[in-house]
Amino acid sequence: MRHLFPDYKKSEEVAATIIRNILLSEQFISQMVGRRPYLGISIMEVWTRDGNRNEFIQSYLWKLMEEPSSVFYTELRNNQNMRS
């Protein structure tokens, strides 16, 4: 009966490649850091653990650190001296 239904494996692979390329693009990460910086954390939570995820995390964190006015530095400032 399985042979009666269409196989979407190729379409799934193409869609996964497109999404991966978008999420790893420098333009997307730059815009996300500027407009929706916490979206990166959500993406990391749902992205399966593979090499592409690590590449995304590295690019995301570098972009956050490149921008002195980013939420990264705001969070660092707000979380200083939490032990005292």
Long-range contacts (C-beta under 8 A, 24 or more apart in sequence): 20-52, 23-47, 23-52, 23-56, 24-52, 24-55, 24-56, 24-59, 26-59, 29-56, 29-59, 29-60, 29-63, 30-63, 32-60, 33-60, 33-63, 33-64, 33-67, 33-70, 34-67, 34-70, 37-64, 37-70, 37-71, 37-72, 38-71, 40-64
